[in-house]
Amino acid sequence: MVADAVIETGPVPDGGLLSDQAYRAIRDLIVTLDLPPGAVVSEADLMVRLGLGRTPIREALRALARERLVEVYPRRGMFVAGVDARDLAALSEARAMLEPAAARLAAGRLTDADRARIDELLSELDSLGAEPDERELIALDQKLHRFIYSASRNRFLESALEEHYNHALRIWFLALDRLDHLGDAVREHRDILEAIRRGDAEQAAATMAAHIDGFETSIRKAL
């Protein structure tokens, strides 16, 4: 497990900066399994750990409960949601439908700023060494996917994909010690980004679909 991996968080709930900060920090802890599945979630402990007040912590936990990363049981308390590897097929099924759609939309709605961002991301892919650090790979994977979600210019699609991606990340962390060729999987994004950049919507969707299918196959072998 790589509990200290850098997480590039995506959309955050509306509200003040402290609520956003709490949301990002707690989600990082959950996604990286630093707060393990089934762990008791204590507002008081999180207040001390994050140096934040009760209100932003509580608002963040409500948002995380809506995303099914936290489970609330009356009279029992709040717990980190479990990670069930059996969810992988359903998650991959949902992502296989939605992620190609996001890539297709992004290819048709690209702005100059998006093209500049693609160039930056391609440069980051080029800068990966022969054996890149796992934390670097995970952080870059998140940047790549979340850029495509944002570039789709559909906030409902972006929100749905963000939720599915977070759950997929938890399974990724669960299997991380047994995964090989992570670098190859992340480098597959080059073809997706290049198709989006030239406005080839169908190719962008097809390469994204192949990438999601490959991700599920790799994780399934490792579990």
C-alpha positions in Angstrom: 0.0 0.0 0.0 1.2 3.5 -0.8 -0.5 5.5 1.8 1.4 8.7 1.2 0.7 8.9 -2.5 -0.1 12.3 -3.9 -3.8 12.5 -4.9 -4.9 15.0 -7.5 -8.4 15.7 -6.4 -11.2 16.6 -8.7 -14.4 18.5 -8.1 -15.1 19.5 -4.5 -18.4 20.4 -2.9 -19.7 24.0 -2.9 -18.9 26.0 0.2 -16.0 27.7 1.9 -12.4 27.0 1.4 -12.1 25.2 4.7 -14.9 22.7 3.7 -13.1 22.2 0.4 -9.8 21.6 2.2 -11.4 19.1 4.6 -13.1 17.3 1.7 -9.9 16.9 -0.2 -7.9 15.8 2.8 -10.4 13.2 4.0 -11.0 11.8 0.6 -7.2 11.5 0.1 -7.0 9.5 3.3 -9.9 7.2 2.2 -8.8 6.7 -1.4 -5.2 5.8 -0.5 -6.5 3.4 2.3 -4.7 5.5 4.9 -8.1 5.5 6.6 -8.7 1.8 5.9 -12.0 0.2 4.9 -14.3 -0.3 8.0 -12.4 2.2 10.1 -14.4 4.4 12.5 -14.6 8.0 11.3 -14.2 10.3 14.2 -15.0 14.0 13.7 -12.9 14.8 16.7 -9.9 12.8 15.5 -10.1 14.4 12.0 -10.3 17.9 13.6 -7.0 17.2 15.4 -5.4 15.5 12.4 -6.3 18.1 9.9 -6.3 21.2 12.1 -9.8 22.1 11.0 -13.0 22.9 12.9 -16.1 20.7 13.3 -18.2 22.5 10.7 -15.9 22.0 7.6 -15.2 18.4 8.7 -18.9 17.7 9.0 -19.7 19.2 5.6 -16.9 17.2 4.0 -18.2 13.9 5.6 -21.7 14.6 4.4 -20.3 15.0 0.8 -18.3 11.8 1.1 -21.3 9.9 2.4 -23.2 11.0 -0.7 -20.3 9.5 -2.8 -20.5 6.3 -0.8 -17.0 6.6 0.5 -18.4 7.0 4.1 -21.2 5.0 5.6 -23.4 6.4 8.4 -25.3 4.1 10.8 -27.8 5.6 13.2 -26.7 5.0 16.9 -23.6 3.2 15.7 -21.6 5.9 14.1 -19.7 6.6 10.9 -17.3 4.3 9.1 -15.1 4.2 6.0 -17.0 2.3 3.3 -15.6 -1.1 2.6 -13.7 -2.0 -0.6 -15.2 -4.9 -2.4 -13.2 -6.3 -5.3 -16.4 -7.7 -6.6 -17.5 -4.1 -7.4 -14.7 -4.0 -10.1 -16.8 -5.4 -12.8 -19.7 -3.0 -12.2 -17.4 0.0 -11.9 -15.6 -1.0 -15.1 -18.9 -1.5 -16.8 -20.1 2.0 -15.8 -16.7 3.6 -16.7 -16.6 1.8 -20.1 -19.9 3.5 -21.0 -19.1 7.0 -19.6 -15.4 7.6 -20.1 -15.5 7.1 -23.9 -18.4 9.5 -23.9 -16.3 12.1 -22.0 -13.4 11.6 -24.4 -15.7 11.9 -27.4 -17.2 15.2 -26.1 -13.8 16.5 -25.1 -12.6 16.0 -28.7 -15.5 18.1 -30.0 -15.3 20.9 -27.4 -11.6 21.6 -27.1 -10.5 25.1 -26.3 -7.1 26.6 -26.8 -6.5 26.3 -23.1 -7.3 22.6 -23.3 -4.8 22.2 -26.1 -2.1 23.8 -24.0 -3.0 21.6 -21.1 -2.8 18.5 -23.4 0.7 19.6 -24.4 1.7 19.8 -20.7 0.3 16.4 -20.0 2.0 14.9 -23.0 5.3 16.4 -21.7 4.7 14.8 -18.3 4.2 11.5 -20.0 7.4 11.9 -21.9 9.3 12.7 -18.7 8.4 9.4 -17.1 11.5 7.3 -16.5 11.9 3.7 -17.4 10.7 2.7 -13.9 8.7 5.6 -12.5 7.7 5.9 -8.9 4.2 4.4 -8.2 3.1 7.7 -6.5 4.1 9.6 -9.6 2.1 7.3 -11.9 -1.0 7.4 -9.8 -0.9 11.2 -9.5 -0.4 11.5 -13.3 -3.2 9.1 -14.0 -5.6 11.2 -12.0 -4.5 14.4 -13.8 -5.1 12.7 -17.2 -8.6 11.4 -16.4 -9.8 14.5 -14.6 -8.6 16.7 -17.4 -10.7 14.7 -19.9 -13.7 14.8 -17.5 -13.4 18.6 -17.3 -12.9 19.0 -21.0 -16.1 17.2 -21.7 -17.9 20.4 -20.6 -20.6 18.4 -19.0 -20.7 18.8 -15.2 -23.2 16.0 -14.6 -21.0 13.6 -16.6 -17.9 14.9 -14.8 -19.4 14.4 -11.4 -20.5 10.8 -12.2 -17.1 9.9 -13.5 -15.3 11.5 -10.6 -17.3 9.3 -8.2 -16.7 6.1 -10.2 -13.0 6.9 -10.6 -12.5 7.4 -6.8 -14.0 4.0 -6.1 -11.8 2.4 -8.9 -8.7 4.1 -7.3 -9.5 2.4 -4.0 -9.4 -1.0 -5.7 -6.2 0.1 -7.4 -4.6 0.8 -4.1 -5.8 -2.5 -2.7 -4.0 -4.3 -5.5 -1.0 -2.0 -5.8 1.6 -4.3 -4.4 0.8 -6.9 -7.0 0.4 -4.8 -10.1 3.0 -4.9 -12.9 3.5 -2.5 -15.8 1.8 0.5 -14.2 3.9 2.8 -16.4 2.6 1.1 -19.6 -1.0 1.6 -18.4 -0.5 5.3 -17.8 1.4 5.8 -21.0 -1.7 4.5 -22.9 -3.2 8.0 -22.3 -0.9 9.4 -25.0 -3.1 7.9 -27.8 -6.3 9.2 -26.0 -4.9 12.7 -25.6 -3.6 12.9 -29.2 -6.9 11.8 -30.6 -8.7 14.4 -28.5 -6.2 17.1 -29.5 -6.8 16.5 -33.3 -10.6 16.4 -32.7 -11.0 12.7 -33.6 -13.9 12.0 -31.4 -14.4 8.4 -32.4 -10.8 7.4 -32.0 -10.6 9.2 -28.7 -13.6 7.1 -27.5 -12.3 3.9 -28.9 -8.8 4.3 -27.3 -10.4 5.2 -24.0 -12.7 2.2 -24.1 -9.6 0.0 -24.7 -7.8 1.6 -21.8 -10.6 1.0 -19.3 -10.9 -2.6 -20.4 -7.1 -3.0 -19.9 -7.3 -1.5 -16.5 -10.0 -4.0 -15.4 -8.0 -6.9 -16.8 -4.9 -5.9 -15.0 -6.6 -5.3 -11.6 -8.5 -8.5 -11.9 -5.3 -10.5 -12.4 -3.7 -8.9 -9.4 -6.6 -9.5 -7.0 
